[in-house]
Each structure stands twice: as C-alpha cells, then as structure tokens.
C-alpha cells in the first residue's frame, strides 16, 4: 500500500487542497444521487415523466457549460467556481423550505445549471498546474477525493430521505459553502500563473468553431464518450426504479448502499488501478473499460436477488476508476492552457449529452419493454462505444507513429 500511495507524493500543493475540498463537497452531495427518487417518490412523477424532466434538466445545462467555458478562459477558473457555486448553494438552501412540488423541481434545475457553469473549471485547474509526468496521478487523487465523500453521502442521504427530507438540501448547501471557503483562501488563479509560466503558449481568444477545428481528436473522443455517459446514466436512473420495484420500501435504502459501495471501492482501489495503469495508453484503457461496463449493465437485467448487484457494482466501479483517471488526463494532455476551459466545456457538453438524453429514451423503453430488455440495449450501446474508442486508439497510435518517424 505504501508503494501505491507514493504515486501521490510530490504533487502540486493545490492538488491536495482540491482533494480536501472535493471530499467536503461530495460528502454533502445529497440531492443529485437521489434525484430520480425525489421526482418519483416525493413528487409523484411516473418513470417517463421523471426521465423527461431529467433530460430537460441536463439539456438546460448545455448552454451553461458552454458559457462557463468562455467565462473560465476569460474571467478565470477560481472566480467562476466561487461565484456560481455560491449562488447554487443558496438556491439549494431555499429548496429546504419548499414543499416537494414542481416549483422545487424547477429550482433544482436552476441550481444544476449554476453548478454546470463552474463544472469545467475544476478539470481546467488540475490541467493547468500539472505536467504529463504527474497529471494522471493528480486527476486520480482528485477523483478519489470526490468518492471519499460519495461513499458516506448517499447512505446519510438515504437515512434522511424519508424522515428529514429538508435536511438533504441544507447539508448539500452547507458543504458546498465549506468547499468554496477553502478555494477562497488556498487556491490562486491558475490561468494567470500559466500565462506567465508557459511562454510558448500564445493566449488567443479563438472562436468556439476554431477551437473545435484545432482539436478534432479530442472532439471525436467526446462523441464516443456520449455512448459511455448514456449507459452510465442508467445506474442512477433505471437502477433506483428497479430497486424500488423489486424490494418495495427497502429499495431506496438498497440503492443508496450500492451507491456507497461505488464510493468505497473508488477509495480503496483508485491507488491500485492508478499504479497498474499509469503507463498504459489512455484510449486503450477506456476502450477496455467500456467492455467491462457492457458486461455489468447486461447482468443488471438478469439478477433476481439483491446480493449479485453488489458484485456487479464492484466490477463496474473498477471500470469507472480506469475511465475517470484517463479521460481527463487525455483531454488535458491534448489541449493548450489558453483553450482548456472551452475544450473542457465542449467535451463535457458533448459526452454528457448522453447523460441528458439517457433518462428520457430509457424511460420510454423501460415502461414498454421492462428491465431485462432495457439493460440489454444499454449493454449493446456500450459495446459500440468501446469498439469505437479502440478504433480511435488505433488511429491516434498509428498517426503518432507516422509523425514521430518523420
């Protein structure tokens, strides 16, 4: 274990501060993991209506992410996080005093959009302050910090869900504020630092179309990641509905235990996966992980008892870890500091569109065909994505070999 943890030594001090900040923020991330249950149980939405609402919520985030990318590359990463996450935290605090109805749902949607503006800034900061030598380890540590919080958060949220529902919003709000305070005192503006340090990068405020044209490989990567995100979204949409259907009143608690297992596996196994895969090609690793996803999602449609779900969740999380520490690293490695905010926003909106349309499409499929058919369809889509990612790996590897030979 000591050998594994050595990978996290000697990283920029800001990485450790972000690590702590993400633990605090994620520990109070109560609302989003329970969003499907909030809509269906507390507000009485059907599966189709809940899927439609979640899709609309994710679609409204799209323009906000694009706007956020522009703000991040002009105003700065730090200011963007502090301003928009603060407003979002205040919005969640207001939700605690509302009845579970459409007005609460709309305010949650607004809060989600505010957080979306700041979302690309986190990866941009990590990309700014790291190099090729420590980038995977840095993203790995930040990712692990998020999941240390996620491991405890869902269980506490599940306990509060039935008896102390308003506290879900209050705790979520206060932990966000606490993480913002850490940013205010300990994180400097990385965009300014890098403009001074990276003399070879000319700061050009290119149009969004120029940015896309100059980063074709990254955008192809983002399009393929659409299929991964579409599939991954289903364990937070289909799975909680399935748990409720199979295990009645215990379904919400069982789902939060699965979510907690997901976070716990990340905590325990991220150092191991990072150590084993640090020298591997990012695209190749993500491709293999896609096949892992496909097998797990297929199994979700086959199980009749609760225990096998925990085994499959464990395997799925290993694939998730491998993807998480490689996708951000790949993007950071293939982008310039001056465009990183916009690239992160473009990748986020392209790939996360899968997360957006997933619920509305699969809500209809689930209602008409049931769980086994739905999970099989998700698995097939993930296989298509995994094959496409492998082909992109082959293409970029061959291209780099030709370029190096010249």
C-alpha positions as CSV (number, residue, x, y, z in Angstrom):
1,X,0.0,0.0,0.0
2,X,2.9,2.4,0.8
3,X,4.2,1.8,-2.7
4,X,0.9,2.6,-4.2
5,X,0.4,5.8,-2.2
6,X,3.9,7.0,-3.3
7,X,2.3,7.9,-6.6
8,X,0.5,10.8,-4.8
9,X,3.7,12.2,-3.3
10,X,5.3,15.4,-4.7
11,X,2.2,16.7,-6.4
12,X,1.5,20.4,-6.5
13,X,0.1,21.6,-3.2
14,X,-3.0,22.9,-4.8
15,X,-3.9,19.3,-5.8
16,X,-4.0,18.3,-2.1
17,X,-6.2,21.3,-1.3
18,X,-8.6,20.5,-4.1
19,X,-8.6,16.9,-2.8
20,X,-9.8,18.0,0.6
21,X,-12.3,20.5,-0.9
22,X,-13.8,17.8,-3.1
23,X,-14.2,15.4,-0.1
24,X,-16.2,18.0,1.8
25,X,-18.3,19.0,-1.2
26,X,-19.0,15.4,-2.3
27,X,-19.9,14.3,1.2
28,X,-22.8,16.6,1.1
29,X,-23.8,15.8,-2.4
30,X,-27.3,14.6,-1.4
31,X,-29.6,15.9,-4.0
32,X,-28.3,14.7,-7.3
33,X,-27.9,11.0,-6.4
34,X,-31.5,10.9,-5.2
35,X,-33.0,13.0,-8.0
36,X,-34.9,10.1,-9.5
37,X,-36.4,9.1,-6.2
38,X,-37.2,12.8,-5.3
39,X,-39.1,13.0,-8.6
40,X,-40.9,9.7,-8.4
41,X,-41.4,9.2,-4.6
42,X,-41.7,12.7,-3.2
43,X,-43.3,14.5,-6.2
44,X,-45.2,11.5,-7.7
45,X,-43.7,11.6,-11.2
46,X,-44.0,8.5,-13.4
47,X,-40.8,6.9,-14.8
48,X,-41.5,8.6,-18.2
49,X,-42.2,12.0,-16.6
50,X,-39.1,11.7,-14.4
51,X,-37.0,10.7,-17.4
52,X,-38.3,13.7,-19.3
53,X,-37.6,16.1,-16.5
54,X,-34.1,14.8,-16.0
55,X,-33.4,15.1,-19.7
56,X,-34.7,18.7,-19.8
57,X,-32.6,19.4,-16.7
58,X,-29.4,18.1,-18.4
59,X,-30.3,19.9,-21.7
60,X,-30.6,23.3,-19.9
61,X,-27.1,22.6,-18.5
62,X,-25.7,22.5,-22.1
63,X,-25.6,26.3,-22.9
64,X,-24.5,26.9,-19.3
65,X,-21.5,24.7,-19.7
66,X,-20.5,26.5,-23.0
67,X,-20.9,29.8,-21.3
68,X,-18.9,28.6,-18.4
69,X,-16.0,27.5,-20.7
70,X,-15.9,31.0,-22.1
71,X,-16.0,32.6,-18.7
72,X,-13.3,30.3,-17.3
73,X,-10.9,31.2,-20.1
74,X,-11.6,34.9,-19.7
75,X,-12.6,35.8,-16.2
76,X,-10.7,32.9,-14.6
77,X,-11.2,29.4,-13.1
78,X,-11.2,30.4,-9.4
79,X,-13.7,33.3,-9.7
80,X,-16.1,31.1,-11.8
81,X,-16.2,28.4,-9.1
82,X,-16.6,30.8,-6.2
83,X,-19.4,32.9,-7.8
84,X,-21.6,30.3,-9.4
85,X,-21.3,27.6,-6.7
86,X,-22.1,30.2,-4.1
87,X,-25.3,31.1,-5.9
88,X,-26.1,27.4,-6.4
89,X,-25.6,26.7,-2.7
90,X,-28.1,29.5,-1.8
91,X,-30.6,28.1,-4.2
92,X,-30.4,24.6,-2.6
93,X,-30.9,26.2,0.8
94,X,-34.1,27.8,-0.3
95,X,-35.4,24.3,-1.5
96,X,-35.3,23.1,2.1
97,X,-38.2,25.4,2.9
98,X,-40.4,24.4,-0.1
99,X,-42.8,21.5,-0.4
100,X,-41.9,18.8,-2.9
101,X,-43.6,20.1,-6.0
102,X,-42.9,21.5,-9.4
103,X,-41.5,24.7,-8.0
104,X,-38.9,22.8,-6.1
105,X,-38.1,20.8,-9.2
106,X,-37.6,24.0,-11.2
107,X,-35.3,25.5,-8.5
108,X,-33.2,22.3,-8.5
109,X,-32.9,22.6,-12.3
110,X,-31.7,26.2,-11.9
111,X,-29.2,25.2,-9.3
112,X,-27.9,22.4,-11.6
113,X,-27.4,25.0,-14.4
114,X,-25.4,27.3,-12.0
115,X,-23.2,24.4,-11.0
116,X,-22.8,23.5,-14.7
117,X,-21.2,26.9,-15.4
118,X,-18.5,26.2,-12.9
119,X,-18.0,22.5,-13.7
120,X,-15.3,22.7,-16.4
121,X,-13.2,24.9,-14.1
122,X,-12.1,22.1,-11.8
123,X,-10.5,20.0,-14.5
124,X,-9.0,23.1,-16.0
125,X,-7.3,24.0,-12.8
126,X,-5.8,20.5,-12.4
127,X,-4.7,20.5,-16.1
128,X,-3.1,24.0,-15.6
129,X,-1.0,23.0,-12.6
130,X,0.2,19.6,-13.7
131,X,2.5,18.1,-16.3
132,X,2.5,14.9,-18.3
133,X,4.5,13.2,-15.5
134,X,2.0,13.8,-12.7
135,X,-1.3,14.5,-14.5
136,X,-2.8,11.1,-14.2
137,X,-1.9,10.8,-10.5
138,X,-3.3,14.3,-9.9
139,X,-6.6,13.6,-11.6
140,X,-6.7,10.2,-9.8
141,X,-6.3,11.9,-6.3
142,X,-9.0,14.5,-7.0
143,X,-11.3,11.8,-8.3
144,X,-10.7,9.7,-5.2
145,X,-11.4,12.7,-3.0
146,X,-14.8,13.1,-4.7
147,X,-15.6,9.5,-4.0
148,X,-14.5,9.5,-0.4
149,X,-17.3,12.0,0.1
150,X,-19.7,10.0,-2.1
151,X,-19.1,6.8,0.0
152,X,-20.6,8.4,3.0
153,X,-23.0,10.9,1.4
154,X,-25.6,8.5,-0.2
155,X,-26.1,6.5,3.0
156,X,-26.7,9.6,5.0
157,X,-29.0,10.9,2.3
158,X,-30.9,7.6,2.3
159,X,-31.5,7.9,6.0
160,X,-32.7,11.5,5.8
161,X,-34.8,10.9,2.7
162,X,-37.9,9.5,4.4
163,X,-37.8,11.3,7.8
164,X,-35.8,14.5,7.4
165,X,-36.2,15.4,3.8
166,X,-35.4,19.2,4.0
167,X,-32.0,18.4,5.6
168,X,-30.9,16.9,2.3
169,X,-30.9,20.4,0.8
170,X,-29.4,22.1,3.9
171,X,-26.5,19.8,4.2
172,X,-25.8,19.9,0.5
173,X,-25.8,23.7,0.6
174,X,-23.5,24.0,3.7
175,X,-20.9,21.5,2.4
176,X,-20.7,23.4,-0.9
177,X,-20.1,26.7,1.0
178,X,-17.4,25.0,3.1
179,X,-15.6,23.8,0.0
180,X,-15.8,27.3,-1.5
181,X,-14.2,28.8,1.6
182,X,-11.2,26.5,1.1
183,X,-10.9,27.8,-2.5
184,X,-11.1,31.4,-1.4
185,X,-8.2,31.1,1.0
186,X,-5.9,28.5,-0.6
187,X,-6.3,28.4,-4.4
188,X,-4.9,31.1,-6.6
189,X,-6.0,31.8,-10.2
190,X,-4.2,29.2,-12.3
191,X,-4.9,30.8,-15.6
192,X,-2.8,33.9,-14.6
193,X,0.0,31.7,-13.4
194,X,0.2,29.7,-16.5
195,X,0.1,32.7,-18.8
196,X,3.4,33.8,-17.2
197,X,5.0,30.4,-16.9
198,X,4.1,28.8,-20.3
199,X,5.7,31.3,-22.6
200,X,5.4,29.0,-25.6
201,X,1.6,29.2,-25.4
202,X,0.1,32.3,-27.0
203,X,-3.1,33.3,-25.4
204,X,-5.6,33.5,-28.3
205,X,-9.3,34.0,-27.7
206,X,-10.3,31.9,-30.6
207,X,-14.0,31.4,-31.6
208,X,-15.6,28.2,-30.4
209,X,-15.5,26.8,-34.0
210,X,-11.8,27.4,-34.3
211,X,-11.3,25.5,-31.0
212,X,-13.3,22.6,-32.4
213,X,-11.3,22.6,-35.7
214,X,-8.0,22.6,-33.9
215,X,-8.9,19.7,-31.6
216,X,-10.5,17.1,-33.8
217,X,-9.2,14.1,-32.0
218,X,-10.4,15.4,-28.6
219,X,-13.9,16.1,-30.1
220,X,-14.0,12.6,-31.6
221,X,-13.2,11.3,-28.2
222,X,-16.0,13.4,-26.7
223,X,-18.5,12.0,-29.3
224,X,-17.6,8.4,-28.4
225,X,-17.9,9.2,-24.7
226,X,-21.5,10.1,-25.4
227,X,-22.3,6.4,-25.5
228,X,-20.4,5.8,-22.3
229,X,-22.3,8.5,-20.5
230,X,-25.6,7.4,-21.9
231,X,-25.0,3.9,-20.5
232,X,-23.5,5.1,-17.2
233,X,-26.5,7.4,-16.6
234,X,-28.7,4.3,-16.3
235,X,-27.4,3.1,-13.0
236,X,-28.7,6.4,-11.4
237,X,-32.0,6.2,-13.4
238,X,-33.1,2.6,-14.2
239,X,-31.4,1.1,-11.1
240,X,-33.1,3.0,-8.4
241,X,-36.5,2.5,-10.1
242,X,-35.6,-1.2,-10.4
243,X,-34.7,-1.5,-6.7
244,X,-37.9,0.2,-5.7
245,X,-39.9,-2.3,-7.9
246,X,-38.1,-5.4,-6.7
247,X,-37.7,-4.5,-3.0
248,X,-40.5,-2.1,-2.3
249,X,-39.9,0.2,0.7
250,X,-36.3,-1.1,1.1
251,X,-35.5,-0.2,-2.5
252,X,-34.3,3.4,-1.8
253,X,-32.0,2.2,1.0
254,X,-30.6,-0.7,-1.0
255,X,-29.8,1.7,-3.9
256,X,-28.0,4.1,-1.5
257,X,-26.0,1.1,-0.3
258,X,-25.0,0.3,-3.9
259,X,-24.0,4.0,-4.3
260,X,-22.0,3.8,-1.1
261,X,-20.2,0.7,-2.3
262,X,-19.4,2.5,-5.5
263,X,-17.7,5.3,-3.5
264,X,-16.0,2.8,-1.1
265,X,-14.4,0.8,-4.0
266,X,-13.1,4.0,-5.5
267,X,-11.4,5.0,-2.2
268,X,-9.8,1.5,-1.8
269,X,-8.9,0.7,-5.4
270,X,-8.1,4.0,-7.1
271,X,-4.4,3.9,-5.9
272,X,-4.1,0.3,-7.2
273,X,-5.8,1.0,-10.5
274,X,-3.7,4.2,-11.0
275,X,-0.5,2.3,-10.2
276,X,-1.3,-0.5,-12.6
277,X,-2.5,1.6,-15.5
278,X,-0.3,4.7,-15.2
279,X,1.9,3.7,-18.1
280,X,-0.9,2.5,-20.4
281,X,-2.4,4.4,-23.3
282,X,-5.5,6.3,-22.0
283,X,-7.7,5.5,-25.0
284,X,-6.9,1.8,-24.8
285,X,-7.8,1.7,-21.1
286,X,-11.1,3.5,-21.7
287,X,-11.9,1.1,-24.5
288,X,-11.4,-2.0,-22.3
289,X,-13.4,-0.3,-19.6
290,X,-16.3,0.1,-22.0
291,X,-16.5,-3.7,-22.4
292,X,-16.5,-4.0,-18.6
293,X,-19.4,-1.6,-18.4
294,X,-21.3,-3.5,-21.1
295,X,-21.0,-6.9,-19.2
296,X,-22.1,-5.3,-15.9
297,X,-25.1,-3.5,-17.4
298,X,-26.2,-6.7,-19.1
299,X,-26.0,-8.5,-15.7
300,X,-28.2,-5.9,-14.0
301,X,-31.1,-7.1,-16.2
302,X,-30.6,-10.8,-15.2
303,X,-30.4,-10.7,-11.4
304,X,-33.4,-11.7,-9.2
305,X,-31.9,-11.3,-5.8
306,X,-30.1,-8.3,-4.2
307,X,-26.6,-9.7,-3.5
308,X,-25.4,-10.1,-7.1
309,X,-26.0,-6.4,-7.7
310,X,-23.2,-5.6,-5.2
311,X,-20.7,-7.9,-7.0
312,X,-21.6,-6.2,-10.4
313,X,-21.4,-2.8,-8.8
314,X,-17.8,-3.6,-7.6
315,X,-16.7,-4.6,-11.1
316,X,-18.4,-1.6,-12.7
317,X,-16.6,0.7,-10.3
318,X,-13.2,-0.7,-11.3
319,X,-14.1,0.3,-14.9
320,X,-15.3,3.7,-13.8
321,X,-12.0,4.3,-12.0
322,X,-10.0,3.4,-15.1
323,X,-12.1,5.8,-17.2
324,X,-12.0,8.6,-14.7
325,X,-8.3,8.8,-14.3
326,X,-7.7,8.5,-18.1
327,X,-10.3,10.7,-19.8
328,X,-9.4,14.0,-18.0
329,X,-5.7,13.2,-18.4
330,X,-6.2,12.6,-22.2
331,X,-8.0,15.9,-22.6
332,X,-5.5,17.9,-20.6
333,X,-2.6,16.4,-22.5
334,X,-4.1,17.3,-25.8
335,X,-5.2,20.9,-25.1
336,X,-3.5,24.3,-24.6
337,X,-3.9,26.2,-21.4
338,X,-5.4,29.2,-23.3
339,X,-8.3,27.0,-24.6
340,X,-8.6,24.4,-21.8
341,X,-11.7,25.9,-20.3
342,X,-13.6,25.9,-23.6
343,X,-12.3,22.4,-24.6
344,X,-13.4,21.0,-21.2
345,X,-16.8,22.6,-21.6
346,X,-17.2,21.3,-25.2
347,X,-16.2,17.8,-24.2
348,X,-18.4,17.9,-21.2
349,X,-21.5,19.0,-23.1
350,X,-20.9,16.5,-25.9
351,X,-20.2,13.5,-23.8
352,X,-22.7,14.5,-21.0
353,X,-25.4,14.8,-23.7
354,X,-25.6,11.0,-23.3
355,X,-26.4,11.6,-19.6
356,X,-29.0,14.0,-20.7
357,X,-30.9,12.0,-23.3
358,X,-30.4,8.7,-21.5
359,X,-33.3,9.0,-19.0
360,X,-35.9,10.2,-21.4
361,X,-35.1,7.5,-24.0
362,X,-34.7,4.7,-21.5
363,X,-37.8,5.9,-19.5
364,X,-39.9,5.1,-22.6
365,X,-38.0,1.8,-23.3
366,X,-38.3,0.7,-19.6
367,X,-42.1,1.4,-19.5
368,X,-42.7,-0.5,-22.7
369,X,-40.2,-3.4,-22.5
370,X,-39.1,-3.9,-18.9
371,X,-35.8,-4.1,-17.1
372,X,-34.1,-7.0,-19.0
373,X,-34.6,-5.5,-22.4
374,X,-33.6,-2.1,-21.2
375,X,-30.3,-3.2,-19.7
376,X,-29.5,-5.3,-22.8
377,X,-30.0,-2.3,-25.0
378,X,-27.7,-0.3,-22.8
379,X,-25.1,-3.0,-22.9
380,X,-25.1,-3.1,-26.8
381,X,-24.7,0.6,-27.0
382,X,-21.7,0.4,-24.6
383,X,-20.1,-2.2,-26.8
384,X,-20.5,0.1,-29.8
385,X,-18.8,2.8,-27.8
386,X,-16.0,0.6,-26.7
387,X,-15.2,-0.6,-30.2
388,X,-15.3,3.0,-31.5
389,X,-12.8,4.0,-28.7
390,X,-10.5,1.2,-29.7
391,X,-10.6,2.3,-33.3
392,X,-9.7,5.9,-32.2
393,X,-6.8,4.4,-30.2
394,X,-5.5,2.6,-33.2
395,X,-5.9,5.7,-35.4
396,X,-4.1,8.0,-33.0
397,X,-1.4,5.5,-32.3
398,X,-0.7,5.0,-36.0
399,X,-0.8,8.7,-36.6
400,X,1.7,9.4,-33.8
401,X,4.0,6.6,-35.1
402,X,4.0,8.2,-38.6
403,X,4.5,11.7,-37.1
404,X,7.4,10.5,-34.9
405,X,9.0,8.6,-37.8
406,X,9.1,11.9,-39.8
